[in-house]
Amino acid sequence: MVTIENLHKKFGKNQVLSGVDLTITDGGIFAVLGPNGSGKTTLIKSVLGMVIPNKGNITVLGENIKKNSDYRHKIDYLPQIANFPSNLRVKELIKMIKDLRKPTNEDERLIQLFKLEPFLDKKLGNLSGGTKQKVNLVLTFMFDSPLIILDEPTTGLDPISLIRLKDLIKAEKAKGKTILITSHIMSFVEEISDEIVFILEGKIYFKGSIQKLKTKTNQPDFEHAIASILSDNHA
């Protein structure tokens, strides 16, 4: 599904990724974790073609992404911060994105799921952060792509919407899709993920199941396992 080989990325003098090797197989939920500044977002944006690496290769769905943008049509992406045009109404934005990509009626089900009907005629600039995130989720999940990338999808969501999001992610996994998630909410990651990819100082420090991580760090639970990695590497 996604293969990354010897990926390097520098911003000025700051080496953000230094030799990342990673293979994400077809089907399943992979959580990409790491402290702030570890290179998580840079890695995801490299896969999306939004960041051009200094060195290395990325293959998505069997295609090398260098000088090739067609593969992006097979990815649904939820950015961490949704910068919507504030003067557009919610229904206008949804229609615009549908017109740009491909026809779908899935938006109607998602609008009902996240209870967005009262907001369809409202301007995006007048919405709360949580409601904007629900619009963001509709735009991401209304297409049927084999790869879904979610950057901090839980931001601003109330408890009921969070349950609906988890159900939605699990339903997409059941269709055989591959889902990459970044999140700071460890309970969410633990509940939803099949595998953890932990990035530290621009390299893959760990890849495997949560159970394997607990065994490796000799910790009783997931949060302590993550804390143990961070404290060992900042001692």
N, C-alpha and C positions, 0 to 999 in steps of 0.2 A: 504493500500500500504506500508506505513512505520509507525511503532509504536515504540516509544522510551519511556522507563519507568525508572525514577529515575537514570539517567545516570550521573556517576561521573568519572572524569579523572584528575589525577595529573601527572605533569612532575616534578620530584624532590619535591621541596616544593611548587611549583606553582600549585594551584588548578585551572584548566582551565574550567572544567565543574563541576557544583555542583548541581546535582538533576534536570537534564533536563527531562521534560515530554512533548512529542510532538506526535501528530498524523497527518500524511499527508494522505489525502484521495485519492482515485483513480481519475485520470484525473485532469488536471489543472496545472497552472504554479505558483510555490511557490518561492518567493525570500527570501533567508536567509541573513539577514542584521545584522550589528553590528559594533562597532568600532574595530580597530586593536587590537588583543589580547583578543577579547571577547569570542572566542571559536568556531567561524564559521567553520574554516577548520578542527579543531579537531572533531567537530560533524559530518561533511561530511565523514572524513576519518574513523570514527567509524562505520558509516553505511556501508562503503565499506569494512570493515574488515582490514583496513590498520593501525588502531590504536585500541589497545585492552583496553576497559574501565576497571577501577578498580572496578566498581559496576554498576548494572543496566542491563536491557534487551533491545535488539533491535530485532524487527521482520520486515522482508522485504518480501512482497508478501506472507504473511502467514507462513513464515518459521523463526524460531528463528535462528539467525546467529551464535550463539556460536557453535564452532566445526563443522561448516558447510560452505563450500565455493561454493557449487553448485549454490546458488542464484545469485552469481556475474555474471553468464552468462546472466542474465536477466537485467543487468544494462549497460548502455553506459555512460562512464565517460570521461569528458574533464578536465584534470588537469590544474591548474593555470599556471604552467611552464612546457612546454614540453621538456624534456631532450632526444632528439633524438640522435642516433649514428651519429656523424658528417660525417663519411666517406660513409654512405649509401646514395644512390640516392632516390629521392622522390618515384619513382615508385617501387623501391625495398622494401621500408618500407611499402607501401600500400599492396603489395603482401604478405609480411611477416605477417602482422596483419590479413589479410584475411585467410591465411593458418592456423594461430593459432586459429582463431575463427570459422567462418563458411562461406561457399561460398556466395557471394553477387555481384551483378553488379551495386549496387547503387553508388559505388565510381565513376563510369564514369559520372553519372549525376552531382554529387557534384564537381568533377574536373572542369566540364564545368561551373557550377554555380559560382564557385569562381575563374574562369579564371586561372587555374593552369597548363594548357597544356604546356606553355613554360618552366615550371620548373621541369617537370617530370624526365628529365635526369640529373638534377642538384643535387649536393651533399647537404645534409641537413645543413652541417656546413657553406655553402656559402650563405644561404638564409637570408633575412632580418627577423626581429621579426614578422612583420605582415604576411609575406608569411608562416613562420613556423606555425603561428596561424591558417591560412587557411588549412594547411595540418592537423593540430590537429583537426579541425572541420570535415574534410572529414573522418578521422579515427573514430571520435565519432558517426557521423550520418549515416555511411554507413551500420550499422546493424539495426535490427528492434526490439529493446528491449522495454518492457513496462515502464521502469524507466530510465530517462536520468538525469545525474547530471553534471552541467556545473559550473566550478569554474572560475570566472572572464572571461567569453567567449569573451568579446569585446576587450580585450587587443590587442593593435597594429593594429586594423582593420581600414581601410579607410572608409569614409562615405557610399560608394556603397556596400562594403562587409558587413557593419553593417546592412543596409536595408535587404540584402539577408539573413543574420543570423536571423533577426527578423521574416521574412517570413517563414524561415525553422522551427523555434521554434513554430510559430503559426500553421503550417501545421502538426507538430508532435502532438500538443495538439488536433487538430481536429480529429486525429486518436484515441483519447481517452487515450493518454499517460500521465504519471505524470512527470513533469519536475521541478527539484530543481536547482535554480540558486543563485550564490553569485555574487555580483557586487558592485563596488563603484560608478557606473554611475547612478545617481538617475533618470534621464530622461528615460533611458533604462528600469529601474525597473518599473517605473510608467506606461510606455507604454505597457509592456509585462505581468505584473504579475496579477494573480487573488487574491493572498493572500501574505501578508508580515509576515515573522517570524523574530522578532527582538530579538537578543541575547544580553544580557548585563551582564557582570561579571559572565559568566558561567551559566546563567539561561535564560529561555524564559521570556522576559519582555512583549512582545505583540505578538498576533497572530490574524490576521483578514484582512479585506479589507483595501485598502488605505483610502477610505472614512471614515471607522470606526476609523482609526488612526488619521485622521484630526479632527474628532469630539472629540476623547479622549484628544488630545493635544490642542484643541481649536485654530487650526492654519488654515490659508486659503489655503495653498498648501503643497504638499508632502515634499519638501525639508525643509520647515520651521518646519513641524511636526517632522522630524528626528532630526533637529538641536535642537528643543525644548527638546526632550528626552535626548540628549547628554548634553545640558547645565544644565538641571535639575539634572542630576546625576553626574555632575562634579562641582557643585556649592560649 
